[in-house]
Amino acid sequence: MKYGTTNREGYREYRSDKKRCKDCPHLEKCTLSRSNQKVVIRHVWADYVDRVEEIRLGKATYAQRSQTIERVFADAKERHGLRYTTLKGKARMKMKVLLTFACMNLKKLASWKAKEPRFSEDKLYSHSIVSHFAFCII
């Protein structure tokens, strides 16, 4: 199907070739138009929505979520006092949360370094590791 046009509502129109569809044995399954042409309409953002749905509904990725992301928040709630707000003001709580997660990231780095030799002193200050942990802290 070839791209035809984009209408004012933001939908792209794709049209089939009339000559090829005219003699097709599956024409009645494909379209009911008298011009023997199938028209498919998709929004300009449809590809992005499809990709997001693919990620959101991905079984393998979602199965690991409970082992990685949810565990971090559960530890923060249970072990670091983030179940309830103990300070007044958004700025103070934000500082507490940032410091808590910074400490959790440092603990994670220390456990990685103890388990694997690839996190030795000379490789610790490489750009990828430092930028990853700086991003997690901020």
C-alpha positions in Angstrom: 0.0 0.0 0.0 1.3 3.4 -0.9 1.1 6.5 1.2 -1.6 8.9 -0.1 -1.9 12.0 2.1 -2.2 13.2 5.7 -5.6 14.8 6.6 -6.2 17.7 8.9 -6.9 15.5 11.9 -3.4 14.0 11.7 -4.3 10.7 10.1 -2.2 9.2 7.3 -4.1 7.5 4.4 -2.6 4.5 2.7 -4.2 3.3 -0.5 -3.9 0.1 -2.5 -3.4 -0.1 -6.2 -6.8 -0.4 -8.0 -5.4 -2.4 -10.9 -3.8 -5.1 -8.7 -6.8 -5.4 -6.4 -9.3 -5.5 -9.2 -8.5 -9.2 -10.1 -7.7 -10.3 -6.5 -9.7 -13.4 -5.4 -9.8 -12.0 -1.8 -11.2 -8.7 -2.8 -14.5 -9.1 -0.9 -12.7 -10.0 2.3 -10.4 -7.0 2.0 -12.8 -4.1 1.0 -16.4 -3.4 0.0 -15.7 -0.3 -2.0 -16.9 0.0 -5.5 -13.6 1.4 -6.7 -11.8 -1.8 -5.7 -9.4 0.1 -3.5 -8.6 -0.5 0.1 -7.9 2.5 2.3 -6.1 2.2 5.6 -6.0 5.2 8.0 -3.5 5.5 10.8 -2.7 8.4 13.1 0.7 9.9 12.8 1.5 8.8 16.3 0.2 5.3 15.9 3.7 3.8 15.4 4.8 5.3 18.8 1.7 4.1 20.5 2.3 0.6 19.2 5.8 0.6 20.4 4.7 1.8 23.9 2.1 -1.0 24.1 4.7 -3.5 23.0 7.0 -2.4 25.8 4.2 -2.1 28.4 2.8 -5.6 27.6 6.1 -7.3 27.2 6.1 -10.4 29.4 9.8 -10.7 29.8 10.4 -7.1 30.8 7.4 -7.0 33.1 8.4 -10.2 34.8 11.7 -8.7 35.8 10.0 -5.5 37.2 9.0 -7.2 40.5 12.6 -8.3 41.0 14.3 -5.0 40.2 12.2 -1.8 40.4 9.5 -2.8 42.9 12.1 -4.3 45.2 13.9 -1.0 45.5 10.8 0.9 46.5 9.8 -1.8 48.9 13.2 -1.6 50.6 13.0 2.2 50.8 9.6 1.9 52.4 10.5 -0.8 54.9 14.1 -0.2 55.8 14.6 3.5 55.2 11.4 5.1 56.6 9.7 6.2 53.4 6.4 4.7 54.3 5.3 7.9 56.0 6.4 11.5 55.7 8.3 12.4 58.8 9.3 15.9 57.7 7.3 19.0 56.9 7.6 20.5 53.5 8.1 19.2 50.0 11.7 20.4 49.8 12.8 18.6 53.0 11.1 15.3 52.0 12.7 15.6 48.5 16.1 16.0 50.1 15.5 13.0 52.4 14.4 10.8 49.4 17.3 11.9 47.3 19.8 11.1 50.1 18.1 7.8 50.7 18.3 6.7 47.1 21.9 8.0 46.8 22.8 5.8 49.8 21.0 2.8 48.2 22.9 3.3 45.0 26.2 3.5 46.8 25.3 0.2 48.6 24.5 -1.3 45.3 27.8 -0.2 43.8 29.7 -1.6 46.8 28.0 -5.0 46.5 28.7 -5.1 42.7 32.3 -4.2 43.4 32.7 -6.9 46.0 31.1 -9.6 43.7 32.7 -8.9 40.3 36.3 -8.1 39.5 35.4 -5.9 36.5 34.5 -3.1 39.0 38.1 -2.7 40.2 39.6 0.7 41.2 40.9 1.6 37.7 37.5 0.8 36.0 35.4 2.4 38.7 35.9 5.9 37.4 35.1 5.1 33.8 32.5 7.4 32.2 29.7 4.8 32.0 29.6 3.7 35.6 30.0 7.2 37.1 27.4 8.7 34.8 25.0 5.9 35.6 25.2 6.4 39.3 25.2 10.2 39.0 21.9 9.9 37.0 20.5 7.6 39.7 21.3 10.0 42.5 19.9 13.0 40.7 
